[in-house]
Amino acid sequence: MSDEIITASENPYDSPQEPTSTKPPSAMPLMWSVATVFGSAIIGALLGLALGVTIGTIAPGYYRSVISGGDDPGFDPMAVGIGLGLSQGFVFGGIIGLVLVGMFYWYRLRSEK
């Protein structure tokens, strides 16, 4: 028998080790994240606008019943539908965009382990 010691890196029966990287995990570019959130907000605003106009046209009594001052003769349900649809759709779409970006970051962090 030989007095030679075999180290773990020379043992042919060990599974190969993955190379260690000193580079930090790659992150999604900031501009892509902002574009995703803003694009989702714009899409939400357009969908909200369509829904608000539809409700203001088909069921104007809805806005008259839920908005104080709806019985006023100068009340315009179409304008209320446009305003509420755009604003609420923009906010909801932005929240959806933030959730999507957060899920993407979470997935990337979990998959790089």
C-alpha contacts under 8 A as a table, 3 or more apart, distances in Angstrom:
res1	aa1	res2	aa2	distance
6	I	10	E	6.17
6	I	11	N	6.49
7	T	10	E	5.40
7	T	11	N	6.41
8	A	11	N	5.21
8	A	14	D	7.32
11	N	14	D	5.87
21	S	24	P	7.88
25	P	109	L	7.86
25	P	112	E	7.18
27	A	105	Y	7.65
27	A	108	R	7.98
28	M	32	W	6.97
28	M	33	S	7.08
28	M	105	Y	7.45
29	P	32	W	5.42
29	P	33	S	6.62
30	L	33	S	5.14
30	L	34	V	6.27
31	M	34	V	5.10
31	M	35	A	6.00
32	W	35	A	5.06
32	W	36	T	6.09
33	S	36	T	5.13
33	S	37	V	6.33
33	S	101	V	6.21
34	V	37	V	5.24
34	V	38	F	6.01
35	A	38	F	5.12
35	A	39	G	5.69
36	T	39	G	5.15
36	T	40	S	6.05
36	T	97	G	5.92
36	T	101	V	7.29
37	V	40	S	5.22
37	V	41	A	6.20
37	V	93	G	7.74
37	V	94	G	5.40
37	V	95	I	7.70
37	V	96	I	7.60
37	V	97	G	4.11
37	V	98	L	5.73
37	V	101	V	7.50
38	F	41	A	4.98
38	F	42	I	6.21
38	F	94	G	6.42
38	F	97	G	7.32
39	G	42	I	5.11
39	G	43	I	6.20
39	G	97	G	7.71
40	S	43	I	5.12
40	S	44	G	6.02
40	S	93	G	4.92
40	S	94	G	5.71
40	S	96	I	6.79
40	S	97	G	5.19
41	A	44	G	4.99
41	A	45	A	6.08
41	A	89	G	7.14
41	A	90	F	4.57
41	A	91	V	6.46
41	A	92	F	7.00
41	A	93	G	3.97
41	A	94	G	4.21
41	A	95	I	7.73
41	A	96	I	7.88
41	A	97	G	6.99
42	I	45	A	5.00
42	I	46	L	6.25
42	I	90	F	6.06
42	I	93	G	7.02
43	I	46	L	5.17
43	I	47	L	6.22
43	I	90	F	7.63
43	I	93	G	6.68
44	G	47	L	5.13
44	G	48	G	5.95
44	G	86	L	7.93
44	G	89	G	4.46
44	G	90	F	5.16
44	G	91	V	7.66
44	G	92	F	6.49
44	G	93	G	4.27
44	G	94	G	7.55
45	A	48	G	4.98
45	A	49	L	5.95
45	A	85	G	6.74
45	A	86	L	4.61
45	A	87	S	6.69
45	A	88	Q	7.22
45	A	89	G	4.15
45	A	90	F	4.21
45	A	91	V	7.82
45	A	93	G	6.97
46	L	49	L	4.98
46	L	50	A	6.24
46	L	86	L	6.76
46	L	89	G	7.17
46	L	90	F	7.98
47	L	50	A	5.12
47	L	51	L	6.22
47	L	85	G	7.71
47	L	89	G	6.64
48	G	51	L	5.03
48	G	52	G	5.92
48	G	84	L	7.74
48	G	85	G	4.03
48	G	86	L	5.41
48	G	87	S	7.84
48	G	88	Q	6.82
48	G	89	G	4.45
48	G	90	F	7.59
49	L	52	G	5.08
49	L	53	V	6.06
49	L	81	G	7.36
49	L	82	I	5.47
49	L	83	G	7.75
49	L	84	L	7.84
49	L	85	G	4.45
49	L	86	L	4.97
49	L	89	G	7.30
50	A	53	V	5.28
50	A	54	T	6.09
50	A	85	G	7.35
51	L	54	T	5.03
51	L	55	I	6.15
51	L	81	G	7.82
51	L	85	G	6.51
52	G	55	I	5.19
52	G	56	G	5.98
52	G	78	M	7.57
52	G	80	V	7.80
52	G	81	G	4.00
52	G	82	I	5.35
52	G	83	G	7.85
52	G	84	L	6.76
52	G	85	G	4.68
52	G	86	L	7.87
53	V	56	G	4.98
53	V	57	T	6.02
53	V	78	M	6.03
53	V	81	G	5.44
53	V	82	I	5.80
53	V	85	G	7.72
54	T	57	T	5.19
54	T	58	I	5.90
54	T	59	A	7.85
55	I	58	I	5.29
55	I	59	A	5.15
55	I	60	P	6.40
55	I	62	Y	7.61
55	I	81	G	6.78
56	G	59	A	5.77
56	G	60	P	4.65
56	G	62	Y	7.95
56	G	63	Y	7.19
56	G	77	P	5.18
56	G	78	M	4.48
56	G	79	A	7.83
56	G	80	V	7.53
56	G	81	G	5.35
57	T	60	P	5.96
57	T	77	P	7.89
57	T	78	M	6.51
59	A	62	Y	5.74
59	A	63	Y	7.86
60	P	63	Y	5.71
60	P	64	R	6.54
60	P	77	P	5.50
60	P	78	M	7.40
61	G	64	R	4.84
61	G	65	S	6.07
61	G	77	P	7.92
62	Y	65	S	5.26
62	Y	66	V	6.34
63	Y	66	V	5.27
63	Y	67	I	5.77
63	Y	70	G	6.95
63	Y	77	P	5.90
63	Y	80	V	7.32
63	Y	81	G	7.56
64	R	67	I	5.75
64	R	68	S	7.66
64	R	69	G	7.56
64	R	70	G	4.03
64	R	71	D	6.34
64	R	75	F	7.87
64	R	77	P	6.85
65	S	68	S	7.55
65	S	70	G	6.30
66	V	70	G	7.57
67	I	70	G	5.50
68	S	71	D	7.96
69	G	72	D	5.44
69	G	75	F	7.37
70	G	75	F	5.87
71	D	75	F	7.08
72	D	75	F	5.42
76	D	79	A	5.48
76	D	80	V	6.47
77	P	80	V	5.02
77	P	81	G	6.04
78	M	81	G	5.02
78	M	82	I	6.21
79	A	82	I	5.08
79	A	83	G	6.14
80	V	83	G	5.16
80	V	84	L	5.95
81	G	84	L	5.30
81	G	85	G	5.68
82	I	85	G	5.21
82	I	86	L	6.01
83	G	86	L	5.40
83	G	87	S	6.14
84	L	87	S	5.31
84	L	88	Q	5.75
84	L	89	G	7.91
85	G	88	Q	5.49
85	G	89	G	5.59
86	L	89	G	5.26
86	L	90	F	5.93
87	S	90	F	5.22
87	S	91	V	6.33
88	Q	91	V	5.23
88	Q	92	F	6.04
89	G	92	F	5.13
89	G	93	G	5.83
90	F	93	G	5.19
90	F	94	G	6.09
91	V	94	G	5.11
91	V	95	I	6.29
92	F	95	I	5.10
92	F	96	I	6.28
93	G	96	I	5.01
93	G	97	G	6.18
94	G	97	G	4.96
94	G	98	L	6.22
95	I	98	L	5.08
95	I	99	V	6.23
96	I	99	V	5.08
96	I	100	L	6.22
97	G	100	L	5.05
97	G	101	V	6.23
98	L	101	V	5.19
98	L	102	G	6.03
99	V	102	G	5.03
99	V	103	M	6.04
100	L	103	M	5.11
100	L	104	F	6.19
101	V	104	F	5.05
101	V	105	Y	6.25
102	G	105	Y	5.16
102	G	106	W	6.09
103	M	106	W	5.00
103	M	107	Y	6.04
104	F	107	Y	5.09
104	F	108	R	6.16
105	Y	108	R	5.11
105	Y	109	L	6.16
106	W	109	L	5.21
106	W	110	R	6.16
107	Y	110	R	5.15
107	Y	111	S	6.04
108	R	111	S	5.23
108	R	112	E	6.20
109	L	112	E	5.47
109	L	113	K	6.95
110	R	113	K	5.86
